[in-house]
């Protein structure tokens, strides 16, 4: 299973090229096949791998404008298992060149259409999670920072959904952050903070069709005690205030597998859909389809069938291919997810 890693920042001198080169070389040493695509007109990543941009005819510029077959652009570097699509100074004027090109923002959607895929979603960071991992250093208050993040991220959310692609908001700030960044707060202080984060998220989604929205809630898919995780019943009433259609929650995580019972007392609104994780994303165990079915059937006792969808606990990209999780086994787990859902569908 391939993986795309993007290293980007509008600010210069923050280590983008160094990070990309170091990461690519390290993965190559770990016997991963790596293709580094240099998108910087300065071509420092290319020169860092010994490629003189003045001596090449084709570059990532030709890739973007569709002038050349991607296979013709790949150059082998001197590092093991590491190839590169180099850059040239031509990239400087690219944005101006394509400014009048129709549908340039629909490249992903067009690719989906060509491959007969009708539905897709794209992950995007929520204002709250950005605040957690990129703490406020410039605004007078965190609230001001959050509202400004909402204004900025609204552009991204609207752009994604206008391409008929669902936006999946990554929101570990509403669960994981309780025992990480906000562990010094009281429970009530954290919940008050969560209310503000949902308020700001809703601001960012003002112009987005709710049917195009998904939210991922997790307590961290790391292997650990999780004894300080905040219970779902505490945060669920706040989460349900969000302008979101699909809610993805960890349910295979053994610290939270029992929380399907929460929906006995806190009813899921009729216009929302629950997507519980019925396979784990942190182990190489392949769940039996009947285990998947049992988990879905259990949820169906508290959630109507038309508001229930099978999902994974978290994204496999966190670990798959890195460390102990075998990326090929991920496909077997997903196959079991499909088969288990078919079994449950006959019962529910």
Secondary structure, 3 states (H helix, E strand, C coil): CCCCCCCCCCCCCCCHHHHHHHHHHHHHHCCCCEEEECCCCCCHHHHHCCCCHHHCCCCHHHHHCCCCCHHHHEEECCCCCEEEECCCHHHHHHHHHCCCCCCHHHHHHHHHHHCCCCCCEEEEECHHHHHHHCCCCCCCCHHHHHHHHHHHHHHHHHHHHHCCCEEEEECHHHCHHHHCCCCCCCHHHHHHHHHHHHHHHHHHCCCCCHHHEEEEECCCCCCCCCCCCCCHHHHHHHHCCCCCCEEEECCCCCCCHHHHHHHHHCCCCCCCEEEEEEECCCCCCCCCHHHHHHHHHHHHCCCCHHHECCEECCCHHHCCCCCCCCHHHHHHHHHHHHHHHHHHHHHC
